[in-house]
Amino acid sequence: MAVVVSCLLWSSTGFAQRHIVDPGVMRQAVADQAITDQQNRDAVLDLLQRSQVFELAGRLGLSVTRAEGAVATLDSAELARLAVTARVADAQLAGGANTIVISVTTLLLLLIIVILLAN
């Protein structure tokens, strides 16, 4: 009986000290995700601060300030999806495409999604 207990204690101690993922790798992954999240957050906020967005939001009765506040509450997946849309819209607007319907539609969808996610 003592041998069985000894084996169980020894094996559980050895098992507890083995890590499935190296703690350094885990810390780096968390740090990398935080950097990616901040870059995505910046992309969305940069778009929300464009004059075209303020004008569109004003015409639609939407609050850009409220949408900007909501960006801080988004999780990584939501932020990543919105950042893709924000980058596309920003590139279109930077290229002078502010009269193209797709840009306005993209901006409108972005504003509505951010505000809805905040609720």
C-alpha positions in Angstrom: 0.0 0.0 0.0 2.8 2.4 0.9 4.4 1.7 -2.5 1.1 2.6 -4.3 0.7 5.8 -2.4 4.3 6.7 -2.9 4.0 6.1 -6.7 0.8 8.2 -6.9 2.4 11.1 -5.0 5.6 11.0 -7.0 3.7 10.8 -10.4 1.3 13.7 -9.5 4.2 15.9 -8.4 6.1 15.2 -11.5 3.0 15.8 -13.6 2.2 19.1 -11.9 5.6 20.4 -12.7 5.4 19.7 -16.4 3.9 22.5 -18.5 2.0 21.8 -21.6 2.9 25.2 -23.0 6.1 27.0 -22.0 5.2 29.9 -19.7 7.5 32.2 -21.8 5.7 31.3 -25.0 2.4 31.9 -23.3 3.5 35.3 -22.1 4.7 36.2 -25.5 1.4 35.1 -27.1 -0.5 37.3 -24.7 1.8 40.3 -25.3 1.5 39.7 -29.1 -2.3 39.6 -28.8 -2.3 42.8 -26.8 -0.3 44.6 -29.5 -2.6 43.3 -32.2 -5.7 44.4 -30.3 -4.2 47.9 -29.9 -3.4 48.1 -33.6 -6.9 47.0 -34.5 -8.4 49.4 -31.9 -6.3 52.3 -33.4 -7.5 51.4 -36.9 -11.1 51.6 -35.9 -10.6 54.8 -33.9 -8.7 56.4 -36.7 -11.6 55.9 -39.0 -14.1 57.1 -36.5 -12.2 60.3 -36.2 -12.3 61.2 -39.9 -14.4 64.2 -40.9 -16.4 62.1 -43.3 -17.5 59.8 -40.5 -18.5 62.8 -38.3 -20.6 64.2 -41.2 -22.2 60.8 -41.9 -22.9 60.1 -38.2 -24.5 63.6 -37.8 -26.8 63.1 -40.8 -27.8 59.7 -39.4 -28.2 60.9 -35.8 -25.4 58.6 -34.5 -22.9 59.5 -31.8 -19.3 59.1 -32.9 -18.3 59.7 -29.3 -20.4 56.8 -28.1 -19.0 54.6 -30.8 -15.4 55.6 -29.8 -16.2 54.7 -26.2 -17.6 51.3 -27.3 -14.4 50.4 -29.1 -12.7 50.0 -25.8 -15.2 47.3 -24.8 -14.8 45.1 -27.8 -13.2 41.7 -27.5 -10.3 40.6 -29.8 -12.5 38.8 -32.3 -15.0 41.7 -32.7 -12.1 44.2 -32.9 -10.4 42.2 -35.6 -13.5 42.0 -37.7 -14.2 45.7 -37.4 -10.5 46.6 -38.0 -10.6 44.9 -41.4 -13.7 47.0 -42.4 -12.1 50.1 -40.9 -8.9 49.6 -42.9 -10.7 49.0 -46.2 -12.9 52.1 -45.6 -9.9 54.2 -44.6 -8.0 53.2 -47.7 -10.9 54.1 -49.9 -11.3 57.4 -48.2 -7.6 58.2 -48.3 -7.7 57.5 -52.0 -10.4 60.1 -52.5 -13.2 57.6 -52.7 -15.5 59.6 -50.4 -18.2 59.8 -53.1 -18.3 56.1 -53.7 -21.4 54.4 -52.3 -19.4 51.5 -50.9 -17.4 53.8 -48.7 -20.5 55.4 -47.2 -22.1 52.0 -46.7 -18.9 50.7 -45.0 -18.8 53.7 -42.7 -22.5 53.3 -41.9 -22.1 49.6 -41.1 -19.0 50.2 -39.0 -20.8 52.9 -36.9 -23.9 50.8 -36.4 -22.0 47.7 -35.5 -19.8 49.5 -32.9 -22.8 51.2 -31.3 -24.8 48.0 -31.2 -21.9 46.0 -29.7 -21.7 48.7 -27.0 -25.2 47.9 -25.9 
